[in-house]
Structure formats: C-alpha cells, structure tokens
Amino acid sequence: MDRKIMLFAKMRFNKRIILLNVGFFMIKFSLVPFSVIFYGNRRFLNLITLRWIVRVLPFTYMGFIWFLSSRPADAIVNFHVHDSFIKESLHLVEFGILYLLFVLFLLVDGKLTRRANLIVAILSCLWGLIDEIHQAFVPYRSATVIDFVKDAIGVAVGYWIVWRSYFLKKGKLSGLFTKVERWFRPE
C-alpha cells in the first residue's frame, strides 16, 4: 500500500500526469481514493475504484429497471415507428444485460463458478418476475406472463453465451471472459 501512495505522490508532481481525487469511499475498512488518472489522451481508473463500480453496477441497473417500470409506457421514450415492437423486444435485452452485469460482478472477484452462474441467472429471472408484479400496480402499465417469458429468454440467452464461452471455452468470447478475470485479479 505504501508503494502505491508513493507512486501517486510521484504522479502528482509530474507535469504530464494529472491526478483528480473525486472523493473517498470506505471499502473493507480502509479509505480508498476514488481517483481518475489522466496521462496524455489516455484515462486510467484506479483498479480498486473500477472494481467497486463493477460491483455496484448490477444493483444500480436493477434500480434503473424499477424506475422505468414505475412510469407509464410512453413517459420516457416514445418511438414513432414500431413503438410497441421495439419496447417489447427490449425485455429480452434488458434482463440479459442484468444477468451479464451479475456475471461481471462475479468475474471481478474470480468467483464465477457453475453454481454461482446458475444462481445469478435465477436471481435475474426473479427480478423480472418482481418487475412484472410491480407493473401490475402501476397505472397505465400491465403485467403479463409473456413479458416474464421474454425476460427469462433474455437471461437464458446470456446464460448460454456465458456457459459456452467461459465454461466450455468455445467461441470468440471465450478469451474475453478470461482476460477480464485476469485483469481484475489482485496483485
């Protein structure tokens, strides 16, 4: 830890590198600077900060889904052409993204196992069910079984991609999951 602080201190005095401290967050009982390092045209996030962001992202996305489903269907976005088709197909994408964010959450700590993969798939499907029940109580919204089926299909497609790429090591994405896991591995 002292070595990293010395590295940050050296970077502050280098004219080509600007270090912006945005705030401090308590992680594992230690103060960790939430910082972004700019070097020329490149931007690097502190690895601990990036891990924290990845861990919070699925839950933030769940809140975003809840927010969108608590509004009338045309309150946020209204497409002029094929409005209902686009919005209905977004069920597939929306919960597939939620599942993949949970997979990324597990990859950050290197804890993506077959069992954990199944658990986050079930959790994503359950959030789709809770979302549909929630929509039943929102004015100008409806809850249908077919919407829940679309949510589950989106999760199933994501599950198949992760299963094939990460566990069976087939396809073009197989190396991507391994690279992400290695990149977040603690030093």
N, C-alpha and C positions, 0 to 999 in steps of 0.2 A: 504494500500500500504506500509506503514512504517513497518508493521508486516512482510510482505514478504521480504523486504530488510533486516530486522534483521535476518530472517530465513536464507537467502542466506549468510549473513555475518557469522553466526554460522557455516554453512556448509563449508565455506572456511577454517576454522581453524580445522575442524575435519579431522584427518589423513585418515579416511576410505572413505571419500567422496571427489571427485574431481569435481570442477565446471569449465567448459570450456565456456568462453564467446566468441562467434564467431563474433559478431558484434551487431550493434544496428539498429533498424528499427523504423520509425515513424508510429505509429498506433494510430488513434484517438487523435492526437496532444500530444502524450506523448511518451517519449523514453522507449522502452521495450527491455530488453536484450534478444537477441536470444541465448539461452543457453541450453546446454545439461548437465544433472546431472548424473554422474556415481556413483553408490553405489554398491560396490562389483562387481558381474557379471551382475547386472541389470542396465538398462539405462532408464532414465525418461526425457521426454522433458517438458519444461515449457509449461503449458496449453495454455498460450496466443500465444506462438510460434506455437504450434500444430494447434491451430485454424487458425492462419494466413496461415500456409501451406495448410490446407484443403480448405481454401477459394481461394487460388491461383491455386490449383491443376487442376480444370477443364479447366481453361484458358491456362495453360501450356500444358495440354493434347491436347487442340484444336490446339495450335501451332505445337505440335508434329505431329498431323494428317496432318496439312497443309504441314509440311516439308516432310513427307513421300509421300504425293500425288504429290509433285512437282518434284520428282525423277522418273526416268524410273522404270517400274515394277520390274525389276530384279537387280536394283542398290544396294539395301540394303540387301535383303535376297533372296537367290535362293535355293529352296528345290529341291533335285534331284528326289524325288519320289512324285508324285501327287502335283506338284508345283501349278498349276492353281486351283485345288480344295481347297487346304489349303488357298491360298490367297483370293479366292472368299468367302470362309466361314468366313474369318476374318472380312468382312464387318459387319456381324451380331454382332460379339464380340466387335469390335472397337467402334461402336456407342452405344452399350449397356453399355459399360464401361463409355463413356462420359456422358450418362444420369445418371448413378449411382453416378458419381462424383458430378454432379449438385445436386442430392438428398442429398448427404453427405454435400455439401455446405449449403443446407437449414437446415439440421438437426443440424449443429453446432450452429446455432442461434435459433433453436427451431421454425423455420418459415415454416416447411413443412406442407402445407395445401393442400386440394384437388385442389384448383385453382393453387397454385404455382407448384404442381406436374404436372399438365397439361401444364403449361407454359414452364417448363424446358423440358418436352417431346417434345413439339413443337419446342423449340429452338434447341434441339439436332437433330431433323429431318431437320430443316432448315440448320444446319451446314452440314449435309450430302448432301443436295441439293447444297449448296455453294461449297462443296468439289468436287462434280461431275462436276459442271460448271467449276471450276478451272482446273480439269483434262482435260477438252476439249481443253485447251490452252497449255498444257504441251506436248512436243514432246515424242513420244513413249508411251503415255497414252491415254486412251479412256474414254469417259463419256457415260454411258448407263443408261437407265431408270431402268433396272433390278438391277443395283448396288444401285441406290437410294432406290428401294423397299427393298433390303436386309438391307440397313442402317436403314430404317424405321421399319423393322421387328425386328431388334436388339433392337431398342428403345422400341418397343411395348412389347417385352418380359420382358424387365426391368421394364416397366410401370406396367405390370400385376403383377410381383413379388412384387413391392413396394405397389401397390394397395391392394393386398391380404394380405401381411404381416403387413403393417403399418396401413392401414385404416380399414380393415376388421378384423385384429388381428387373422388371421388364418395361419397355417403352422408353420414350425420350425424356420423361420426367424423373426417371429413377435416380439419376445423378444429382438432380436439383435438391431433392429432399436430404440426401446425404451431405451435400455441400452446406445447406442451411444448418443442419445439425452440427457439423464440424465448425462452422463459423461462430456459432454461439457457445461452443464448448468453452468452459472456463479455463484460464491459463494455468 
